Amino acid sequence: MKAADLRNKSVKDLQDELLALRKEQFNLRMQHTTGQLTNSSQLGKVRRNIARVKTIIGEMTSQSV
């Protein structure tokens, strides 16, 4: 997920993307807890993507104010 791709989306689309990423993060955490997660680096990637989306949402809302 690239920041340039996210900047072309609307705030509503970004909020939907954030919701999907949080669900994915929850599922990965559950897999990690039960020992089913084989690639634990996915957790870090999802966390960074969540941070990236939240940063861009913040930038967009501060520009419109």
mmJSON file of the N, C-alpha and C atoms, coordinates in Angstrom:
{"data_MODEL":{"atom_site":{
"group_PDB":["ATOM","ATOM","ATOM","ATOM","ATOM","ATOM","ATOM","ATOM","ATOM","ATOM","ATOM","ATOM","ATOM","ATOM","ATOM","ATOM","ATOM","ATOM","ATOM","ATOM","ATOM","ATOM","ATOM","ATOM","ATOM","ATOM","ATOM","ATOM","ATOM","ATOM","ATOM","ATOM","ATOM","ATOM","ATOM","ATOM","ATOM","ATOM","ATOM","ATOM","ATOM","ATOM","ATOM","ATOM","ATOM","ATOM","ATOM","ATOM","ATOM","ATOM","ATOM","ATOM","ATOM","ATOM","ATOM","ATOM","ATOM","ATOM","ATOM","ATOM","ATOM","ATOM","ATOM","ATOM","ATOM","ATOM","ATOM","ATOM","ATOM","ATOM","ATOM","ATOM","ATOM","ATOM","ATOM","ATOM","ATOM","ATOM","ATOM","ATOM","ATOM","ATOM","ATOM","ATOM","ATOM","ATOM","ATOM","ATOM","ATOM","ATOM","ATOM","ATOM","ATOM","ATOM","ATOM","ATOM","ATOM","ATOM","ATOM","ATOM","ATOM","ATOM","ATOM","ATOM","ATOM","ATOM","ATOM","ATOM","ATOM","ATOM","ATOM","ATOM","ATOM","ATOM","ATOM","ATOM","ATOM","ATOM","ATOM","ATOM","ATOM","ATOM","ATOM","ATOM","ATOM","ATOM","ATOM","ATOM","ATOM","ATOM","ATOM","ATOM","ATOM","ATOM","ATOM","ATOM","ATOM","ATOM","ATOM","ATOM","ATOM","ATOM","ATOM","ATOM","ATOM","ATOM","ATOM","ATOM","ATOM","ATOM","ATOM","ATOM","ATOM","ATOM","ATOM","ATOM","ATOM","ATOM","ATOM","ATOM","ATOM","ATOM","ATOM","ATOM","ATOM","ATOM","ATOM","ATOM","ATOM","ATOM","ATOM","ATOM","ATOM","ATOM","ATOM","ATOM","ATOM","ATOM","ATOM","ATOM","ATOM","ATOM","ATOM","ATOM","ATOM","ATOM","ATOM","ATOM","ATOM","ATOM","ATOM","ATOM","ATOM","ATOM","ATOM"],
"id":[1,2,3,4,5,6,7,8,9,10,11,12,13,14,15,16,17,18,19,20,21,22,23,24,25,26,27,28,29,30,31,32,33,34,35,36,37,38,39,40,41,42,43,44,45,46,47,48,49,50,51,52,53,54,55,56,57,58,59,60,61,62,63,64,65,66,67,68,69,70,71,72,73,74,75,76,77,78,79,80,81,82,83,84,85,86,87,88,89,90,91,92,93,94,95,96,97,98,99,100,101,102,103,104,105,106,107,108,109,110,111,112,113,114,115,116,117,118,119,120,121,122,123,124,125,126,127,128,129,130,131,132,133,134,135,136,137,138,139,140,141,142,143,144,145,146,147,148,149,150,151,152,153,154,155,156,157,158,159,160,161,162,163,164,165,166,167,168,169,170,171,172,173,174,175,176,177,178,179,180,181,182,183,184,185,186,187,188,189,190,191,192,193,194,195],
"type_symbol":["N","C","C","N","C","C","N","C","C","N","C","C","N","C","C","N","C","C","N","C","C","N","C","C","N","C","C","N","C","C","N","C","C","N","C","C","N","C","C","N","C","C","N","C","C","N","C","C","N","C","C","N","C","C","N","C","C","N","C","C","N","C","C","N","C","C","N","C","C","N","C","C","N","C","C","N","C","C","N","C","C","N","C","C","N","C","C","N","C","C","N","C","C","N","C","C","N","C","C","N","C","C","N","C","C","N","C","C","N","C","C","N","C","C","N","C","C","N","C","C","N","C","C","N","C","C","N","C","C","N","C","C","N","C","C","N","C","C","N","C","C","N","C","C","N","C","C","N","C","C","N","C","C","N","C","C","N","C","C","N","C","C","N","C","C","N","C","C","N","C","C","N","C","C","N","C","C","N","C","C","N","C","C","N","C","C","N","C","C","N","C","C","N","C","C"],
"label_atom_id":["N","CA","C","N","CA","C","N","CA","C","N","CA","C","N","CA","C","N","CA","C","N","CA","C","N","CA","C","N","CA","C","N","CA","C","N","CA","C","N","CA","C","N","CA","C","N","CA","C","N","CA","C","N","CA","C","N","CA","C","N","CA","C","N","CA","C","N","CA","C","N","CA","C","N","CA","C","N","CA","C","N","CA","C","N","CA","C","N","CA","C","N","CA","C","N","CA","C","N","CA","C","N","CA","C","N","CA","C","N","CA","C","N","CA","C","N","CA","C","N","CA","C","N","CA","C","N","CA","C","N","CA","C","N","CA","C","N","CA","C","N","CA","C","N","CA","C","N","CA","C","N","CA","C","N","CA","C","N","CA","C","N","CA","C","N","CA","C","N","CA","C","N","CA","C","N","CA","C","N","CA","C","N","CA","C","N","CA","C","N","CA","C","N","CA","C","N","CA","C","N","CA","C","N","CA","C","N","CA","C","N","CA","C","N","CA","C","N","CA","C","N","CA","C","N","CA","C"],
"label_alt_id":[null,null,null,null,null,null,null,null,null,null,null,null,null,null,null,null,null,null,null,null,null,null,null,null,null,null,null,null,null,null,null,null,null,null,null,null,null,null,null,null,null,null,null,null,null,null,null,null,null,null,null,null,null,null,null,null,null,null,null,null,null,null,null,null,null,null,null,null,null,null,null,null,null,null,null,null,null,null,null,null,null,null,null,null,null,null,null,null,null,null,null,null,null,null,null,null,null,null,null,null,null,null,null,null,null,null,null,null,null,null,null,null,null,null,null,null,null,null,null,null,null,null,null,null,null,null,null,null,null,null,null,null,null,null,null,null,null,null,null,null,null,null,null,null,null,null,null,null,null,null,null,null,null,null,null,null,null,null,null,null,null,null,null,null,null,null,null,null,null,null,null,null,null,null,null,null,null,null,null,null,null,null,null,null,null,null,null,null,null,null,null,null,null,null,null],
"label_comp_id":["MET","MET","MET","LYS","LYS","LYS","ALA","ALA","ALA","ALA","ALA","ALA","ASP","ASP","ASP","LEU","LEU","LEU","ARG","ARG","ARG","ASN","ASN","ASN","LYS","LYS","LYS","SER","SER","SER","VAL","VAL","VAL","LYS","LYS","LYS","ASP","ASP","ASP","LEU","LEU","LEU","GLN","GLN","GLN","ASP","ASP","ASP","GLU","GLU","GLU","LEU","LEU","LEU","LEU","LEU","LEU","ALA","ALA","ALA","LEU","LEU","LEU","ARG","ARG","ARG","LYS","LYS","LYS","GLU","GLU","GLU","GLN","GLN","GLN","PHE","PHE","PHE","ASN","ASN","ASN","LEU","LEU","LEU","ARG","ARG","ARG","MET","MET","MET","GLN","GLN","GLN","HIS","HIS","HIS","THR","THR","THR","THR","THR","THR","GLY","GLY","GLY","GLN","GLN","GLN","LEU","LEU","LEU","THR","THR","THR","ASN","ASN","ASN","SER","SER","SER","SER","SER","SER","GLN","GLN","GLN","LEU","LEU","LEU","GLY","GLY","GLY","LYS","LYS","LYS","VAL","VAL","VAL","ARG","ARG","ARG","ARG","ARG","ARG","ASN","ASN","ASN","ILE","ILE","ILE","ALA","ALA","ALA","ARG","ARG","ARG","VAL","VAL","VAL","LYS","LYS","LYS","THR","THR","THR","ILE","ILE","ILE","ILE","ILE","ILE","GLY","GLY","GLY","GLU","GLU","GLU","MET","MET","MET","THR","THR","THR","SER","SER","SER","GLN","GLN","GLN","SER","SER","SER","VAL","VAL","VAL"],
"label_asym_id":["A","A","A","A","A","A","A","A","A","A","A","A","A","A","A","A","A","A","A","A","A","A","A","A","A","A","A","A","A","A","A","A","A","A","A","A","A","A","A","A","A","A","A","A","A","A","A","A","A","A","A","A","A","A","A","A","A","A","A","A","A","A","A","A","A","A","A","A","A","A","A","A","A","A","A","A","A","A","A","A","A","A","A","A","A","A","A","A","A","A","A","A","A","A","A","A","A","A","A","A","A","A","A","A","A","A","A","A","A","A","A","A","A","A","A","A","A","A","A","A","A","A","A","A","A","A","A","A","A","A","A","A","A","A","A","A","A","A","A","A","A","A","A","A","A","A","A","A","A","A","A","A","A","A","A","A","A","A","A","A","A","A","A","A","A","A","A","A","A","A","A","A","A","A","A","A","A","A","A","A","A","A","A","A","A","A","A","A","A","A","A","A","A","A","A"],
"label_entity_id":["1","1","1","1","1","1","1","1","1","1","1","1","1","1","1","1","1","1","1","1","1","1","1","1","1","1","1","1","1","1","1","1","1","1","1","1","1","1","1","1","1","1","1","1","1","1","1","1","1","1","1","1","1","1","1","1","1","1","1","1","1","1","1","1","1","1","1","1","1","1","1","1","1","1","1","1","1","1","1","1","1","1","1","1","1","1","1","1","1","1","1","1","1","1","1","1","1","1","1","1","1","1","1","1","1","1","1","1","1","1","1","1","1","1","1","1","1","1","1","1","1","1","1","1","1","1","1","1","1","1","1","1","1","1","1","1","1","1","1","1","1","1","1","1","1","1","1","1","1","1","1","1","1","1","1","1","1","1","1","1","1","1","1","1","1","1","1","1","1","1","1","1","1","1","1","1","1","1","1","1","1","1","1","1","1","1","1","1","1","1","1","1","1","1","1"],
"label_seq_id":[1,1,1,2,2,2,3,3,3,4,4,4,5,5,5,6,6,6,7,7,7,8,8,8,9,9,9,10,10,10,11,11,11,12,12,12,13,13,13,14,14,14,15,15,15,16,16,16,17,17,17,18,18,18,19,19,19,20,20,20,21,21,21,22,22,22,23,23,23,24,24,24,25,25,25,26,26,26,27,27,27,28,28,28,29,29,29,30,30,30,31,31,31,32,32,32,33,33,33,34,34,34,35,35,35,36,36,36,37,37,37,38,38,38,39,39,39,40,40,40,41,41,41,42,42,42,43,43,43,44,44,44,45,45,45,46,46,46,47,47,47,48,48,48,49,49,49,50,50,50,51,51,51,52,52,52,53,53,53,54,54,54,55,55,55,56,56,56,57,57,57,58,58,58,59,59,59,60,60,60,61,61,61,62,62,62,63,63,63,64,64,64,65,65,65],
"pdbx_PDB_ins_code":[null,null,null,null,null,null,null,null,null,null,null,null,null,null,null,null,null,null,null,null,null,null,null,null,null,null,null,null,null,null,null,null,null,null,null,null,null,null,null,null,null,null,null,null,null,null,null,null,null,null,null,null,null,null,null,null,null,null,null,null,null,null,null,null,null,null,null,null,null,null,null,null,null,null,null,null,null,null,null,null,null,null,null,null,null,null,null,null,null,null,null,null,null,null,null,null,null,null,null,null,null,null,null,null,null,null,null,null,null,null,null,null,null,null,null,null,null,null,null,null,null,null,null,null,null,null,null,null,null,null,null,null,null,null,null,null,null,null,null,null,null,null,null,null,null,null,null,null,null,null,null,null,null,null,null,null,null,null,null,null,null,null,null,null,null,null,null,null,null,null,null,null,null,null,null,null,null,null,null,null,null,null,null,null,null,null,null,null,null,null,null,null,null,null,null],
"Cartn_x":[0.846,0.0,0.898,0.722,1.54,0.724,1.405,0.739,0.182,0.857,0.38,-0.957,-1.132,-2.406,-3.511,-3.162,-4.165,-4.593,-3.688,-4.021,-5.051,-5.204,-6.184,-7.583,-7.72,-9.022,-9.702,-11.01,-11.756,-11.632,-12.048,-11.971,-12.862,-14.023,-14.939,-14.287,-13.632,-12.937,-11.807,-11.114,-10.021,-10.552,-11.701,-12.293,-12.721,-13.236,-13.586,-12.338,-11.27,-10.0,-9.466,-9.593,-9.134,-9.911,-11.213,-12.039,-11.612,-11.357,-10.919,-9.561,-8.66,-7.338,-7.424,-8.306,-8.467,-9.047,-9.969,-10.508,-9.413,-8.591,-7.483,-6.5,-6.233,-5.33,-5.889,-7.171,-7.799,-7.654,-7.941,-7.829,-6.395,-5.435,-4.036,-3.63,-4.131,-3.823,-4.395,-5.61,-6.215,-5.426,-4.987,-4.183,-2.849,-2.262,-0.994,-1.167,-2.252,-2.505,-2.718,-3.428,-3.708,-2.592,-1.546,-0.417,-0.61,-1.589,-1.868,-1.172,-0.626,0.011,1.418,1.665,2.981,3.936,3.433,4.28,3.922,4.645,4.304,4.639,5.372,5.682,4.445,3.401,2.151,1.553,1.726,1.206,1.818,3.106,3.785,3.374,3.195,2.777,1.393,0.493,-0.867,-0.854,-0.035,0.059,0.565,1.564,2.103,1.072,0.305,-0.73,-1.827,-2.182,-3.168,-2.65,-1.402,-0.808,-0.767,-0.456,-0.382,-1.759,-2.801,-4.153,-4.597,-4.325,-4.723,-3.999,-2.744,-1.983,-2.585,-2.932,-3.484,-4.876,-5.666,-6.984,-6.792,-5.822,-5.54,-5.09,-4.272,-3.822,-4.985,-5.848,-6.983,-7.971,-8.22,-9.166,-8.579,-7.247,-6.656,-6.585,-6.498,-6.472,-7.843,-8.902,-10.241,-10.743,-10.055,-10.486,-10.046],
"Cartn_y":[-1.167,0.0,1.238,2.079,3.279,4.502,5.472,6.687,7.46,7.423,8.139,7.577,6.269,5.66,6.066,6.17,6.526,7.989,8.843,10.267,10.535,9.615,9.778,9.358,8.756,8.296,9.384,9.259,10.197,9.785,10.677,10.399,9.204,9.116,8.001,6.674,6.652,5.442,5.073,6.077,5.827,5.279,5.777,5.262,3.809,3.464,2.078,1.199,1.722,0.998,0.789,1.796,1.703,0.629,0.577,-0.437,-1.841,-2.011,-3.314,-3.705,-2.732,-3.016,-3.384,-2.737,-3.067,-4.473,-4.862,-6.222,-7.238,-6.911,-7.795,-7.904,-6.782,-6.787,-7.668,-7.569,-8.386,-9.872,-10.228,-11.622,-12.137,-11.304,-11.708,-11.877,-11.002,-11.135,-12.428,-12.78,-14.025,-15.235,-15.181,-16.275,-16.391,-15.253,-15.248,-15.848,-15.488,-15.976,-17.486,-17.993,-19.426,-20.234,-19.574,-20.261,-20.649,-20.082,-20.425,-19.505,-18.387,-17.413,-17.876,-18.094,-18.578,-17.439,-16.306,-15.177,-14.0,-13.854,-12.827,-11.42,-11.281,-9.946,-9.265,-10.032,-9.45,-8.482,-8.776,-7.888,-6.49,-6.421,-5.133,-4.393,-5.125,-4.503,-3.888,-4.602,-4.082,-2.864,-2.911,-1.758,-0.519,-0.708,0.429,0.955,0.058,0.496,1.27,0.832,1.558,2.958,3.054,4.354,5.244,4.651,5.402,5.979,5.158,5.614,6.698,6.508,7.499,8.822,8.781,9.995,10.762,10.058,10.717,11.273,10.554,11.078,12.379,12.388,13.591,14.745,14.46,15.513,16.091,15.217,15.677,16.494,16.095,16.835,18.162,18.218,19.487,20.48,20.001,20.881,21.499,20.755,21.254,22.219,22.297,23.189,24.594],
"Cartn_z":[0.0,0.0,0.0,-0.988,-1.118,-0.713,-0.134,0.309,-0.873,-2.006,-3.194,-3.659,-3.574,-3.948,-2.98,-1.705,-0.705,-0.824,-1.243,-1.356,-2.447,-3.394,-4.461,-4.039,-2.868,-2.391,-1.561,-1.429,-0.594,0.869,1.759,3.192,3.533,2.904,3.157,2.75,1.602,1.165,2.117,2.613,3.553,4.876,5.311,6.543,6.366,5.188,4.896,4.878,4.302,4.263,5.674,6.523,7.901,8.653,8.439,9.087,8.652,7.364,6.861,7.443,7.558,8.121,9.595,10.338,11.751,11.93,11.05,11.104,10.795,9.804,9.457,10.615,11.279,12.423,13.543,13.792,14.823,14.487,13.229,12.816,12.937,12.57,12.697,14.158,15.024,16.454,17.014,16.588,17.058,16.548,15.3,14.757,15.493,15.823,16.542,17.937,18.596,19.945,19.97,18.981,18.948,18.297,17.829,17.236,15.784,15.111,13.724,12.729,13.204,12.314,11.976,10.683,10.276,9.968,9.474,9.113,10.022,11.108,12.09,11.616,10.516,10.003,9.431,9.163,8.666,9.678,10.964,12.004,11.886,11.699,11.567,10.312,9.219,7.967,8.094,8.749,8.921,9.84,10.885,11.792,11.054,10.209,9.444,8.451,7.838,6.903,7.623,8.833,9.621,9.937,10.343,10.654,9.42,8.275,7.027,6.673,6.789,6.461,7.435,8.721,9.712,9.495,9.104,8.834,7.663,6.608,5.427,5.719,6.509,6.917,7.701,8.603,9.382,8.52,7.533,6.616,5.819,5.367,4.555,5.37,6.605,7.429,7.886,8.094,8.514,7.347,6.132,4.979,4.711,5.021,4.732,5.797,6.933,8.016,7.77],
"occupancy":[1.0,1.0,1.0,1.0,1.0,1.0,1.0,1.0,1.0,1.0,1.0,1.0,1.0,1.0,1.0,1.0,1.0,1.0,1.0,1.0,1.0,1.0,1.0,1.0,1.0,1.0,1.0,1.0,1.0,1.0,1.0,1.0,1.0,1.0,1.0,1.0,1.0,1.0,1.0,1.0,1.0,1.0,1.0,1.0,1.0,1.0,1.0,1.0,1.0,1.0,1.0,1.0,1.0,1.0,1.0,1.0,1.0,1.0,1.0,1.0,1.0,1.0,1.0,1.0,1.0,1.0,1.0,1.0,1.0,1.0,1.0,1.0,1.0,1.0,1.0,1.0,1.0,1.0,1.0,1.0,1.0,1.0,1.0,1.0,1.0,1.0,1.0,1.0,1.0,1.0,1.0,1.0,1.0,1.0,1.0,1.0,1.0,1.0,1.0,1.0,1.0,1.0,1.0,1.0,1.0,1.0,1.0,1.0,1.0,1.0,1.0,1.0,1.0,1.0,1.0,1.0,1.0,1.0,1.0,1.0,1.0,1.0,1.0,1.0,1.0,1.0,1.0,1.0,1.0,1.0,1.0,1.0,1.0,1.0,1.0,1.0,1.0,1.0,1.0,1.0,1.0,1.0,1.0,1.0,1.0,1.0,1.0,1.0,1.0,1.0,1.0,1.0,1.0,1.0,1.0,1.0,1.0,1.0,1.0,1.0,1.0,1.0,1.0,1.0,1.0,1.0,1.0,1.0,1.0,1.0,1.0,1.0,1.0,1.0,1.0,1.0,1.0,1.0,1.0,1.0,1.0,1.0,1.0,1.0,1.0,1.0,1.0,1.0,1.0,1.0,1.0,1.0,1.0,1.0,1.0],
"B_iso_or_equiv":[0.0,0.0,0.0,0.0,0.0,0.0,0.0,0.0,0.0,0.0,0.0,0.0,0.0,0.0,0.0,0.0,0.0,0.0,0.0,0.0,0.0,0.0,0.0,0.0,0.0,0.0,0.0,0.0,0.0,0.0,0.0,0.0,0.0,0.0,0.0,0.0,0.0,0.0,0.0,0.0,0.0,0.0,0.0,0.0,0.0,0.0,0.0,0.0,0.0,0.0,0.0,0.0,0.0,0.0,0.0,0.0,0.0,0.0,0.0,0.0,0.0,0.0,0.0,0.0,0.0,0.0,0.0,0.0,0.0,0.0,0.0,0.0,0.0,0.0,0.0,0.0,0.0,0.0,0.0,0.0,0.0,0.0,0.0,0.0,0.0,0.0,0.0,0.0,0.0,0.0,0.0,0.0,0.0,0.0,0.0,0.0,0.0,0.0,0.0,0.0,0.0,0.0,0.0,0.0,0.0,0.0,0.0,0.0,0.0,0.0,0.0,0.0,0.0,0.0,0.0,0.0,0.0,0.0,0.0,0.0,0.0,0.0,0.0,0.0,0.0,0.0,0.0,0.0,0.0,0.0,0.0,0.0,0.0,0.0,0.0,0.0,0.0,0.0,0.0,0.0,0.0,0.0,0.0,0.0,0.0,0.0,0.0,0.0,0.0,0.0,0.0,0.0,0.0,0.0,0.0,0.0,0.0,0.0,0.0,0.0,0.0,0.0,0.0,0.0,0.0,0.0,0.0,0.0,0.0,0.0,0.0,0.0,0.0,0.0,0.0,0.0,0.0,0.0,0.0,0.0,0.0,0.0,0.0,0.0,0.0,0.0,0.0,0.0,0.0,0.0,0.0,0.0,0.0,0.0,0.0],
"pdbx_formal_charge":[null,null,null,null,null,null,null,null,null,null,null,null,null,null,null,null,null,null,null,null,null,null,null,null,null,null,null,null,null,null,null,null,null,null,null,null,null,null,null,null,null,null,null,null,null,null,null,null,null,null,null,null,null,null,null,null,null,null,null,null,null,null,null,null,null,null,null,null,null,null,null,null,null,null,null,null,null,null,null,null,null,null,null,null,null,null,null,null,null,null,null,null,null,null,null,null,null,null,null,null,null,null,null,null,null,null,null,null,null,null,null,null,null,null,null,null,null,null,null,null,null,null,null,null,null,null,null,null,null,null,null,null,null,null,null,null,null,null,null,null,null,null,null,null,null,null,null,null,null,null,null,null,null,null,null,null,null,null,null,null,null,null,null,null,null,null,null,null,null,null,null,null,null,null,null,null,null,null,null,null,null,null,null,null,null,null,null,null,null,null,null,null,null,null,null],
"auth_seq_id":[1,1,1,2,2,2,3,3,3,4,4,4,5,5,5,6,6,6,7,7,7,8,8,8,9,9,9,10,10,10,11,11,11,12,12,12,13,13,13,14,14,14,15,15,15,16,16,16,17,17,17,18,18,18,19,19,19,20,20,20,21,21,21,22,22,22,23,23,23,24,24,24,25,25,25,26,26,26,27,27,27,28,28,28,29,29,29,30,30,30,31,31,31,32,32,32,33,33,33,34,34,34,35,35,35,36,36,36,37,37,37,38,38,38,39,39,39,40,40,40,41,41,41,42,42,42,43,43,43,44,44,44,45,45,45,46,46,46,47,47,47,48,48,48,49,49,49,50,50,50,51,51,51,52,52,52,53,53,53,54,54,54,55,55,55,56,56,56,57,57,57,58,58,58,59,59,59,60,60,60,61,61,61,62,62,62,63,63,63,64,64,64,65,65,65],
"auth_comp_id":["MET","MET","MET","LYS","LYS","LYS","ALA","ALA","ALA","ALA","ALA","ALA","ASP","ASP","ASP","LEU","LEU","LEU","ARG","ARG","ARG","ASN","ASN","ASN","LYS","LYS","LYS","SER","SER","SER","VAL","VAL","VAL","LYS","LYS","LYS","ASP","ASP","ASP","LEU","LEU","LEU","GLN","GLN","GLN","ASP","ASP","ASP","GLU","GLU","GLU","LEU","LEU","LEU","LEU","LEU","LEU","ALA","ALA","ALA","LEU","LEU","LEU","ARG","ARG","ARG","LYS","LYS","LYS","GLU","GLU","GLU","GLN","GLN","GLN","PHE","PHE","PHE","ASN","ASN","ASN","LEU","LEU","LEU","ARG","ARG","ARG","MET","MET","MET","GLN","GLN","GLN","HIS","HIS","HIS","THR","THR","THR","THR","THR","THR","GLY","GLY","GLY","GLN","GLN","GLN","LEU","LEU","LEU","THR","THR","THR","ASN","ASN","ASN","SER","SER","SER","SER","SER","SER","GLN","GLN","GLN","LEU","LEU","LEU","GLY","GLY","GLY","LYS","LYS","LYS","VAL","VAL","VAL","ARG","ARG","ARG","ARG","ARG","ARG","ASN","ASN","ASN","ILE","ILE","ILE","ALA","ALA","ALA","ARG","ARG","ARG","VAL","VAL","VAL","LYS","LYS","LYS","THR","THR","THR","ILE","ILE","ILE","ILE","ILE","ILE","GLY","GLY","GLY","GLU","GLU","GLU","MET","MET","MET","THR","THR","THR","SER","SER","SER","GLN","GLN","GLN","SER","SER","SER","VAL","VAL","VAL"],
"auth_asym_id":["A","A","A","A","A","A","A","A","A","A","A","A","A","A","A","A","A","A","A","A","A","A","A","A","A","A","A","A","A","A","A","A","A","A","A","A","A","A","A","A","A","A","A","A","A","A","A","A","A","A","A","A","A","A","A","A","A","A","A","A","A","A","A","A","A","A","A","A","A","A","A","A","A","A","A","A","A","A","A","A","A","A","A","A","A","A","A","A","A","A","A","A","A","A","A","A","A","A","A","A","A","A","A","A","A","A","A","A","A","A","A","A","A","A","A","A","A","A","A","A","A","A","A","A","A","A","A","A","A","A","A","A","A","A","A","A","A","A","A","A","A","A","A","A","A","A","A","A","A","A","A","A","A","A","A","A","A","A","A","A","A","A","A","A","A","A","A","A","A","A","A","A","A","A","A","A","A","A","A","A","A","A","A","A","A","A","A","A","A","A","A","A","A","A","A"],
"auth_atom_id":["N","CA","C","N","CA","C","N","CA","C","N","CA","C","N","CA","C","N","CA","C","N","CA","C","N","CA","C","N","CA","C","N","CA","C","N","CA","C","N","CA","C","N","CA","C","N","CA","C","N","CA","C","N","CA","C","N","CA","C","N","CA","C","N","CA","C","N","CA","C","N","CA","C","N","CA","C","N","CA","C","N","CA","C","N","CA","C","N","CA","C","N","CA","C","N","CA","C","N","CA","C","N","CA","C","N","CA","C","N","CA","C","N","CA","C","N","CA","C","N","CA","C","N","CA","C","N","CA","C","N","CA","C","N","CA","C","N","CA","C","N","CA","C","N","CA","C","N","CA","C","N","CA","C","N","CA","C","N","CA","C","N","CA","C","N","CA","C","N","CA","C","N","CA","C","N","CA","C","N","CA","C","N","CA","C","N","CA","C","N","CA","C","N","CA","C","N","CA","C","N","CA","C","N","CA","C","N","CA","C","N","CA","C","N","CA","C","N","CA","C","N","CA","C","N","CA","C"],
"pdbx_PDB_model_num":[1,1,1,1,1,1,1,1,1,1,1,1,1,1,1,1,1,1,1,1,1,1,1,1,1,1,1,1,1,1,1,1,1,1,1,1,1,1,1,1,1,1,1,1,1,1,1,1,1,1,1,1,1,1,1,1,1,1,1,1,1,1,1,1,1,1,1,1,1,1,1,1,1,1,1,1,1,1,1,1,1,1,1,1,1,1,1,1,1,1,1,1,1,1,1,1,1,1,1,1,1,1,1,1,1,1,1,1,1,1,1,1,1,1,1,1,1,1,1,1,1,1,1,1,1,1,1,1,1,1,1,1,1,1,1,1,1,1,1,1,1,1,1,1,1,1,1,1,1,1,1,1,1,1,1,1,1,1,1,1,1,1,1,1,1,1,1,1,1,1,1,1,1,1,1,1,1,1,1,1,1,1,1,1,1,1,1,1,1,1,1,1,1,1,1]
}}}
